[in-house]
Amino acid sequence: MHHFSYHGQSLHCEEVDLAAIADAVGTPVYVYSAATLKRHARVIAGAFKNHDCLIAYSVKANGNL
């Protein structure tokens, strides 16, 4: 499950209109869903619950700022 969906013709992330974000900060822009990331982390952690392991996440830095 993810938290991106269309409301009419407008794409939203967790009920936030992505066009409004693009208008506010310009493009290109990366938008991440915290709810989706947290859910995926729970699913992955559950799959490895019987193992001693570290689950880590990284976002690639944008060198073109």
PyMOL Python script that loads the backbone (N, CA, C, O; Angstrom):
from pymol import cmd

cmd.read_pdbstr("""\
ATOM      1  N   MET A   1       0.846  -1.183   0.000  1.00  0.00           N
ATOM      2  CA  MET A   1       0.000   0.000   0.000  1.00  0.00           C
ATOM      3  C   MET A   1       0.888   1.241   0.000  1.00  0.00           C
ATOM      4  O   MET A   1       1.932   1.267   0.650  1.00  0.00           O
ATOM      5  N   HIS A   2       0.474   2.246  -0.717  1.00  0.00           N
ATOM      6  CA  HIS A   2       1.179   3.512  -0.713  1.00  0.00           C
ATOM      7  C   HIS A   2       0.167   4.628  -0.506  1.00  0.00           C
ATOM      8  O   HIS A   2      -1.041   4.407  -0.577  1.00  0.00           O
ATOM      9  N   HIS A   3       0.659   5.797  -0.258  1.00  0.00           N
ATOM     10  CA  HIS A   3      -0.213   6.916   0.096  1.00  0.00           C
ATOM     11  C   HIS A   3      -0.186   8.021  -0.957  1.00  0.00           C
ATOM     12  O   HIS A   3      -0.269   9.206  -0.634  1.00  0.00           O
ATOM     13  N   PHE A   4      -0.071   7.617  -2.213  1.00  0.00           N
ATOM     14  CA  PHE A   4      -0.192   8.528  -3.339  1.00  0.00           C
ATOM     15  C   PHE A   4      -1.486   8.179  -4.065  1.00  0.00           C
ATOM     16  O   PHE A   4      -1.723   7.010  -4.369  1.00  0.00           O
ATOM     17  N   SER A   5      -2.319   9.164  -4.344  1.00  0.00           N
ATOM     18  CA  SER A   5      -3.576   8.891  -5.025  1.00  0.00           C
ATOM     19  C   SER A   5      -4.055  10.137  -5.758  1.00  0.00           C
ATOM     20  O   SER A   5      -3.700  11.266  -5.419  1.00  0.00           O
ATOM     21  N   TYR A   6      -4.863   9.892  -6.761  1.00  0.00           N
ATOM     22  CA  TYR A   6      -5.461  11.003  -7.500  1.00  0.00           C
ATOM     23  C   TYR A   6      -6.762  11.423  -6.832  1.00  0.00           C
ATOM     24  O   TYR A   6      -7.557  10.587  -6.403  1.00  0.00           O
ATOM     25  N   HIS A   7      -6.957  12.708  -6.755  1.00  0.00           N
ATOM     26  CA  HIS A   7      -8.227  13.311  -6.343  1.00  0.00           C
ATOM     27  C   HIS A   7      -8.659  14.125  -7.560  1.00  0.00           C
ATOM     28  O   HIS A   7      -8.174  15.235  -7.779  1.00  0.00           O
ATOM     29  N   GLY A   8      -9.564  13.569  -8.339  1.00  0.00           N
ATOM     30  CA  GLY A   8      -9.893  14.182  -9.623  1.00  0.00           C
ATOM     31  C   GLY A   8      -8.695  14.045 -10.538  1.00  0.00           C
ATOM     32  O   GLY A   8      -8.216  12.935 -10.769  1.00  0.00           O
ATOM     33  N   GLN A   9      -8.200  15.161 -11.066  1.00  0.00           N
ATOM     34  CA  GLN A   9      -7.042  15.162 -11.961  1.00  0.00           C
ATOM     35  C   GLN A   9      -5.743  15.488 -11.244  1.00  0.00           C
ATOM     36  O   GLN A   9      -4.698  15.596 -11.886  1.00  0.00           O
ATOM     37  N   SER A  10      -5.785  15.647  -9.931  1.00  0.00           N
ATOM     38  CA  SER A  10      -4.628  16.112  -9.173  1.00  0.00           C
ATOM     39  C   SER A  10      -4.038  14.993  -8.314  1.00  0.00           C
ATOM     40  O   SER A  10      -4.749  14.353  -7.538  1.00  0.00           O
ATOM     41  N   LEU A  11      -2.736  14.768  -8.461  1.00  0.00           N
ATOM     42  CA  LEU A  11      -2.049  13.749  -7.667  1.00  0.00           C
ATOM     43  C   LEU A  11      -1.747  14.294  -6.283  1.00  0.00           C
ATOM     44  O   LEU A  11      -1.274  15.420  -6.133  1.00  0.00           O
ATOM     45  N   HIS A  12      -2.028  13.477  -5.270  1.00  0.00           N
ATOM     46  CA  HIS A  12      -1.808  13.857  -3.876  1.00  0.00           C
ATOM     47  C   HIS A  12      -0.899  12.846  -3.187  1.00  0.00           C
ATOM     48  O   HIS A  12      -0.879  11.668  -3.545  1.00  0.00           O
ATOM     49  N   CYS A  13      -0.157  13.312  -2.206  1.00  0.00           N
ATOM     50  CA  CYS A  13       0.617  12.462  -1.310  1.00  0.00           C
ATOM     51  C   CYS A  13       0.087  12.709   0.091  1.00  0.00           C
ATOM     52  O   CYS A  13       0.187  13.818   0.615  1.00  0.00           O
ATOM     53  N   GLU A  14      -0.472  11.680   0.691  1.00  0.00           N
ATOM     54  CA  GLU A  14      -1.052  11.805   2.031  1.00  0.00           C
ATOM     55  C   GLU A  14      -1.982  13.018   2.121  1.00  0.00           C
ATOM     56  O   GLU A  14      -1.906  13.806   3.064  1.00  0.00           O
ATOM     57  N   GLU A  15      -2.838  13.150   1.149  1.00  0.00           N
ATOM     58  CA  GLU A  15      -3.863  14.213   1.088  1.00  0.00           C
ATOM     59  C   GLU A  15      -3.302  15.611   0.785  1.00  0.00           C
ATOM     60  O   GLU A  15      -4.035  16.597   0.870  1.00  0.00           O
ATOM     61  N   VAL A  16      -2.026  15.705   0.437  1.00  0.00           N
ATOM     62  CA  VAL A  16      -1.428  16.994   0.073  1.00  0.00           C
ATOM     63  C   VAL A  16      -1.299  17.049  -1.447  1.00  0.00           C
ATOM     64  O   VAL A  16      -0.739  16.138  -2.057  1.00  0.00           O
ATOM     65  N   ASP A  17      -1.808  18.102  -2.051  1.00  0.00           N
ATOM     66  CA  ASP A  17      -1.770  18.283  -3.504  1.00  0.00           C
ATOM     67  C   ASP A  17      -0.328  18.510  -3.954  1.00  0.00           C
ATOM     68  O   ASP A  17       0.312  19.478  -3.542  1.00  0.00           O
ATOM     69  N   LEU A  18       0.174  17.623  -4.791  1.00  0.00           N
ATOM     70  CA  LEU A  18       1.564  17.738  -5.237  1.00  0.00           C
ATOM     71  C   LEU A  18       1.785  18.951  -6.130  1.00  0.00           C
ATOM     72  O   LEU A  18       2.890  19.494  -6.163  1.00  0.00           O
ATOM     73  N   ALA A  19       0.764  19.385  -6.851  1.00  0.00           N
ATOM     74  CA  ALA A  19       0.900  20.605  -7.658  1.00  0.00           C
ATOM     75  C   ALA A  19       1.129  21.817  -6.758  1.00  0.00           C
ATOM     76  O   ALA A  19       1.873  22.726  -7.124  1.00  0.00           O
ATOM     77  N   ALA A  20       0.502  21.837  -5.593  1.00  0.00           N
ATOM     78  CA  ALA A  20       0.711  22.943  -4.654  1.00  0.00           C
ATOM     79  C   ALA A  20       2.143  22.957  -4.137  1.00  0.00           C
ATOM     80  O   ALA A  20       2.727  24.025  -3.954  1.00  0.00           O
ATOM     81  N   ILE A  21       2.711  21.774  -3.899  1.00  0.00           N
ATOM     82  CA  ILE A  21       4.111  21.705  -3.465  1.00  0.00           C
ATOM     83  C   ILE A  21       5.014  22.213  -4.583  1.00  0.00           C
ATOM     84  O   ILE A  21       5.920  23.008  -4.334  1.00  0.00           O
ATOM     85  N   ALA A  22       4.774  21.761  -5.811  1.00  0.00           N
ATOM     86  CA  ALA A  22       5.585  22.202  -6.946  1.00  0.00           C
ATOM     87  C   ALA A  22       5.488  23.710  -7.142  1.00  0.00           C
ATOM     88  O   ALA A  22       6.487  24.361  -7.447  1.00  0.00           O
ATOM     89  N   ASP A  23       4.303  24.265  -6.972  1.00  0.00           N
ATOM     90  CA  ASP A  23       4.131  25.717  -7.097  1.00  0.00           C
ATOM     91  C   ASP A  23       4.900  26.456  -6.003  1.00  0.00           C
ATOM     92  O   ASP A  23       5.454  27.529  -6.245  1.00  0.00           O
ATOM     93  N   ALA A  24       4.932  25.883  -4.803  1.00  0.00           N
ATOM     94  CA  ALA A  24       5.575  26.547  -3.664  1.00  0.00           C
ATOM     95  C   ALA A  24       7.097  26.485  -3.723  1.00  0.00           C
ATOM     96  O   ALA A  24       7.771  27.457  -3.385  1.00  0.00           O
ATOM     97  N   VAL A  25       7.649  25.329  -4.157  1.00  0.00           N
ATOM     98  CA  VAL A  25       9.105  25.162  -4.094  1.00  0.00           C
ATOM     99  C   VAL A  25       9.761  25.004  -5.454  1.00  0.00           C
ATOM    100  O   VAL A  25      10.989  24.996  -5.547  1.00  0.00           O
ATOM    101  N   GLY A  26       8.975  24.880  -6.503  1.00  0.00           N
ATOM    102  CA  GLY A  26       9.532  24.684  -7.840  1.00  0.00           C
ATOM    103  C   GLY A  26       9.776  23.212  -8.125  1.00  0.00           C
ATOM    104  O   GLY A  26       9.544  22.338  -7.290  1.00  0.00           O
ATOM    105  N   THR A  27      10.255  22.975  -9.341  1.00  0.00           N
ATOM    106  CA  THR A  27      10.571  21.608  -9.752  1.00  0.00           C
ATOM    107  C   THR A  27      11.970  21.583 -10.342  1.00  0.00           C
ATOM    108  O   THR A  27      12.438  22.614 -10.823  1.00  0.00           O
ATOM    109  N   PRO A  28      12.644  20.467 -10.325  1.00  0.00           N
ATOM    110  CA  PRO A  28      12.173  19.197  -9.797  1.00  0.00           C
ATOM    111  C   PRO A  28      12.149  19.214  -8.265  1.00  0.00           C
ATOM    112  O   PRO A  28      12.895  19.952  -7.622  1.00  0.00           O
ATOM    113  N   VAL A  29      11.285  18.394  -7.713  1.00  0.00           N
ATOM    114  CA  VAL A  29      11.170  18.248  -6.265  1.00  0.00           C
ATOM    115  C   VAL A  29      10.866  16.782  -5.969  1.00  0.00           C
ATOM    116  O   VAL A  29      10.112  16.139  -6.700  1.00  0.00           O
ATOM    117  N   TYR A  30      11.447  16.264  -4.908  1.00  0.00           N
ATOM    118  CA  TYR A  30      11.177  14.896  -4.480  1.00  0.00           C
ATOM    119  C   TYR A  30      10.235  14.953  -3.287  1.00  0.00           C
ATOM    120  O   TYR A  30      10.474  15.685  -2.327  1.00  0.00           O
ATOM    121  N   VAL A  31       9.172  14.179  -3.356  1.00  0.00           N
ATOM    122  CA  VAL A  31       8.195  14.116  -2.271  1.00  0.00           C
ATOM    123  C   VAL A  31       8.115  12.667  -1.804  1.00  0.00           C
ATOM    124  O   VAL A  31       7.881  11.757  -2.599  1.00  0.00           O
ATOM    125  N   TYR A  32       8.311  12.471  -0.519  1.00  0.00           N
ATOM    126  CA  TYR A  32       8.262  11.138   0.068  1.00  0.00           C
ATOM    127  C   TYR A  32       7.069  11.046   1.001  1.00  0.00           C
ATOM    128  O   TYR A  32       6.721  12.024   1.663  1.00  0.00           O
ATOM    129  N   SER A  33       6.448   9.899   1.061  1.00  0.00           N
ATOM    130  CA  SER A  33       5.344   9.647   1.970  1.00  0.00           C
ATOM    131  C   SER A  33       5.897   9.003   3.239  1.00  0.00           C
ATOM    132  O   SER A  33       6.384   7.873   3.202  1.00  0.00           O
ATOM    133  N   ALA A  34       5.825   9.715   4.355  1.00  0.00           N
ATOM    134  CA  ALA A  34       6.282   9.155   5.630  1.00  0.00           C
ATOM    135  C   ALA A  34       5.485   7.912   5.990  1.00  0.00           C
ATOM    136  O   ALA A  34       6.046   6.942   6.501  1.00  0.00           O
ATOM    137  N   ALA A  35       4.187   7.931   5.729  1.00  0.00           N
ATOM    138  CA  ALA A  35       3.342   6.779   6.052  1.00  0.00           C
ATOM    139  C   ALA A  35       3.768   5.539   5.257  1.00  0.00           C
ATOM    140  O   ALA A  35       3.794   4.434   5.799  1.00  0.00           O
ATOM    141  N   THR A  36       4.098   5.720   3.985  1.00  0.00           N
ATOM    142  CA  THR A  36       4.549   4.590   3.163  1.00  0.00           C
ATOM    143  C   THR A  36       5.883   4.063   3.661  1.00  0.00           C
ATOM    144  O   THR A  36       6.054   2.851   3.790  1.00  0.00           O
ATOM    145  N   LEU A  37       6.831   4.949   3.945  1.00  0.00           N
ATOM    146  CA  LEU A  37       8.145   4.517   4.429  1.00  0.00           C
ATOM    147  C   LEU A  37       8.037   3.781   5.761  1.00  0.00           C
ATOM    148  O   LEU A  37       8.702   2.765   5.963  1.00  0.00           O
ATOM    149  N   LYS A  38       7.207   4.285   6.667  1.00  0.00           N
ATOM    150  CA  LYS A  38       7.033   3.626   7.974  1.00  0.00           C
ATOM    151  C   LYS A  38       6.401   2.250   7.808  1.00  0.00           C
ATOM    152  O   LYS A  38       6.808   1.297   8.473  1.00  0.00           O
ATOM    153  N   ARG A  39       5.411   2.141   6.928  1.00  0.00           N
ATOM    154  CA  ARG A  39       4.772   0.844   6.708  1.00  0.00           C
ATOM    155  C   ARG A  39       5.755  -0.149   6.122  1.00  0.00           C
ATOM    156  O   ARG A  39       5.818  -1.295   6.569  1.00  0.00           O
ATOM    157  N   HIS A  40       6.518   0.268   5.135  1.00  0.00           N
ATOM    158  CA  HIS A  40       7.496  -0.637   4.525  1.00  0.00           C
ATOM    159  C   HIS A  40       8.556  -1.059   5.534  1.00  0.00           C
ATOM    160  O   HIS A  40       8.990  -2.211   5.531  1.00  0.00           O
ATOM    161  N   ALA A  41       8.975  -0.139   6.392  1.00  0.00           N
ATOM    162  CA  ALA A  41       9.952  -0.485   7.428  1.00  0.00           C
ATOM    163  C   ALA A  41       9.379  -1.544   8.373  1.00  0.00           C
ATOM    164  O   ALA A  41      10.086  -2.475   8.759  1.00  0.00           O
ATOM    165  N   ARG A  42       8.107  -1.409   8.747  1.00  0.00           N
ATOM    166  CA  ARG A  42       7.472  -2.404   9.625  1.00  0.00           C
ATOM    167  C   ARG A  42       7.405  -3.778   8.940  1.00  0.00           C
ATOM    168  O   ARG A  42       7.656  -4.802   9.575  1.00  0.00           O
ATOM    169  N   VAL A  43       7.069  -3.793   7.651  1.00  0.00           N
ATOM    170  CA  VAL A  43       6.974  -5.061   6.918  1.00  0.00           C
ATOM    171  C   VAL A  43       8.345  -5.726   6.837  1.00  0.00           C
ATOM    172  O   VAL A  43       8.469  -6.929   7.069  1.00  0.00           O
ATOM    173  N   ILE A  44       9.360  -4.954   6.512  1.00  0.00           N
ATOM    174  CA  ILE A  44      10.720  -5.512   6.411  1.00  0.00           C
ATOM    175  C   ILE A  44      11.192  -6.003   7.773  1.00  0.00           C
ATOM    176  O   ILE A  44      11.749  -7.096   7.874  1.00  0.00           O
ATOM    177  N   ALA A  45      10.978  -5.213   8.819  1.00  0.00           N
ATOM    178  CA  ALA A  45      11.382  -5.620  10.167  1.00  0.00           C
ATOM    179  C   ALA A  45      10.663  -6.910  10.565  1.00  0.00           C
ATOM    180  O   ALA A  45      11.260  -7.788  11.188  1.00  0.00           O
ATOM    181  N   GLY A  46       9.394  -7.025  10.207  1.00  0.00           N
ATOM    182  CA  GLY A  46       8.647  -8.245  10.513  1.00  0.00           C
ATOM    183  C   GLY A  46       9.212  -9.463   9.814  1.00  0.00           C
ATOM    184  O   GLY A  46       9.223 -10.559  10.374  1.00  0.00           O
ATOM    185  N   ALA A  47       9.677  -9.276   8.601  1.00  0.00           N
ATOM    186  CA  ALA A  47      10.250 -10.393   7.842  1.00  0.00           C
ATOM    187  C   ALA A  47      11.554 -10.890   8.459  1.00  0.00           C
ATOM    188  O   ALA A  47      11.924 -12.050   8.280  1.00  0.00           O
ATOM    189  N   PHE A  48      12.247 -10.019   9.181  1.00  0.00           N
ATOM    190  CA  PHE A  48      13.536 -10.373   9.777  1.00  0.00           C
ATOM    191  C   PHE A  48      13.477 -10.437  11.295  1.00  0.00           C
ATOM    192  O   PHE A  48      14.511 -10.371  11.960  1.00  0.00           O
ATOM    193  N   LYS A  49      12.272 -10.566  11.851  1.00  0.00           N
ATOM    194  CA  LYS A  49      12.125 -10.498  13.303  1.00  0.00           C
ATOM    195  C   LYS A  49      12.866 -11.610  14.037  1.00  0.00           C
ATOM    196  O   LYS A  49      13.198 -11.446  15.211  1.00  0.00           O
ATOM    197  N   ASN A  50      13.130 -12.717  13.390  1.00  0.00           N
ATOM    198  CA  ASN A  50      13.844 -13.826  14.030  1.00  0.00           C
ATOM    199  C   ASN A  50      15.343 -13.783  13.783  1.00  0.00           C
ATOM    200  O   ASN A  50      16.047 -14.751  14.072  1.00  0.00           O
ATOM    201  N   HIS A  51      15.834 -12.676  13.254  1.00  0.00           N
ATOM    202  CA  HIS A  51      17.253 -12.549  12.939  1.00  0.00           C
ATOM    203  C   HIS A  51      17.818 -11.297  13.609  1.00  0.00           C
ATOM    204  O   HIS A  51      17.129 -10.289  13.764  1.00  0.00           O
ATOM    205  N   ASP A  52      19.065 -11.389  13.993  1.00  0.00           N
ATOM    206  CA  ASP A  52      19.751 -10.234  14.559  1.00  0.00           C
ATOM    207  C   ASP A  52      20.337  -9.428  13.396  1.00  0.00           C
ATOM    208  O   ASP A  52      21.381  -9.788  12.852  1.00  0.00           O
ATOM    209  N   CYS A  53      19.667  -8.347  13.021  1.00  0.00           N
ATOM    210  CA  CYS A  53      20.146  -7.578  11.884  1.00  0.00           C
ATOM    211  C   CYS A  53      19.804  -6.101  12.066  1.00  0.00           C
ATOM    212  O   CYS A  53      18.959  -5.733  12.882  1.00  0.00           O
ATOM    213  N   LEU A  54      20.472  -5.287  11.298  1.00  0.00           N
ATOM    214  CA  LEU A  54      20.228  -3.845  11.270  1.00  0.00           C
ATOM    215  C   LEU A  54      19.533  -3.526   9.956  1.00  0.00           C
ATOM    216  O   LEU A  54      20.003  -3.911   8.886  1.00  0.00           O
ATOM    217  N   ILE A  55      18.422  -2.826  10.043  1.00  0.00           N
ATOM    218  CA  ILE A  55      17.722  -2.368   8.849  1.00  0.00           C
ATOM    219  C   ILE A  55      17.981  -0.875   8.745  1.00  0.00           C
ATOM    220  O   ILE A  55      17.646  -0.120   9.658  1.00  0.00           O
ATOM    221  N   ALA A  56      18.573  -0.445   7.642  1.00  0.00           N
ATOM    222  CA  ALA A  56      18.933   0.957   7.460  1.00  0.00           C
ATOM    223  C   ALA A  56      18.333   1.467   6.156  1.00  0.00           C
ATOM    224  O   ALA A  56      18.080   0.696   5.231  1.00  0.00           O
ATOM    225  N   TYR A  57      18.111   2.759   6.097  1.00  0.00           N
ATOM    226  CA  TYR A  57      17.527   3.389   4.911  1.00  0.00           C
ATOM    227  C   TYR A  57      18.343   4.623   4.577  1.00  0.00           C
ATOM    228  O   TYR A  57      18.820   5.328   5.467  1.00  0.00           O
ATOM    229  N   SER A  58      18.497   4.873   3.304  1.00  0.00           N
ATOM    230  CA  SER A  58      19.267   6.015   2.860  1.00  0.00           C
ATOM    231  C   SER A  58      18.567   6.690   1.678  1.00  0.00           C
ATOM    232  O   SER A  58      17.940   6.028   0.851  1.00  0.00           O
ATOM    233  N   VAL A  59      18.683   7.987   1.615  1.00  0.00           N
ATOM    234  CA  VAL A  59      18.192   8.745   0.471  1.00  0.00           C
ATOM    235  C   VAL A  59      19.418   9.348  -0.200  1.00  0.00           C
ATOM    236  O   VAL A  59      20.248   9.972   0.462  1.00  0.00           O
ATOM    237  N   LYS A  60      19.531   9.167  -1.489  1.00  0.00           N
ATOM    238  CA  LYS A  60      20.674   9.698  -2.208  1.00  0.00           C
ATOM    239  C   LYS A  60      20.646  11.224  -2.167  1.00  0.00           C
ATOM    240  O   LYS A  60      19.619  11.851  -2.427  1.00  0.00           O
ATOM    241  N   ALA A  61      21.778  11.792  -1.841  1.00  0.00           N
ATOM    242  CA  ALA A  61      21.900  13.253  -1.792  1.00  0.00           C
ATOM    243  C   ALA A  61      21.871  13.823  -3.207  1.00  0.00           C
ATOM    244  O   ALA A  61      22.392  13.211  -4.140  1.00  0.00           O
ATOM    245  N   ASN A  62      21.268  14.982  -3.360  1.00  0.00           N
ATOM    246  CA  ASN A  62      21.211  15.651  -4.656  1.00  0.00           C
ATOM    247  C   ASN A  62      22.426  16.564  -4.798  1.00  0.00           C
ATOM    248  O   ASN A  62      22.502  17.604  -4.145  1.00  0.00           O
ATOM    249  N   GLY A  63      23.351  16.186  -5.628  1.00  0.00           N
ATOM    250  CA  GLY A  63      24.559  16.967  -5.830  1.00  0.00           C
ATOM    251  C   GLY A  63      24.372  18.124  -6.795  1.00  0.00           C
ATOM    252  O   GLY A  63      25.316  18.873  -7.047  1.00  0.00           O
ATOM    253  N   ASN A  64      23.168  18.285  -7.343  1.00  0.00           N
ATOM    254  CA  ASN A  64      22.924  19.318  -8.337  1.00  0.00           C
ATOM    255  C   ASN A  64      22.162  20.503  -7.760  1.00  0.00           C
ATOM    256  O   ASN A  64      21.401  21.151  -8.478  1.00  0.00           O
ATOM    257  N   LEU A  65      22.350  20.795  -6.491  1.00  0.00           N
ATOM    258  CA  LEU A  65      21.650  21.920  -5.888  1.00  0.00           C
ATOM    259  C   LEU A  65      22.199  23.189  -6.462  1.00  0.00           C
ATOM    260  O   LEU A  65      21.753  24.276  -6.096  1.00  0.00           O
TER     261      LEU A  65
END
""", "prot")
cmd.dss("prot")
cmd.show_as("cartoon", "prot")
cmd.util.cbc("prot")
cmd.orient("prot")
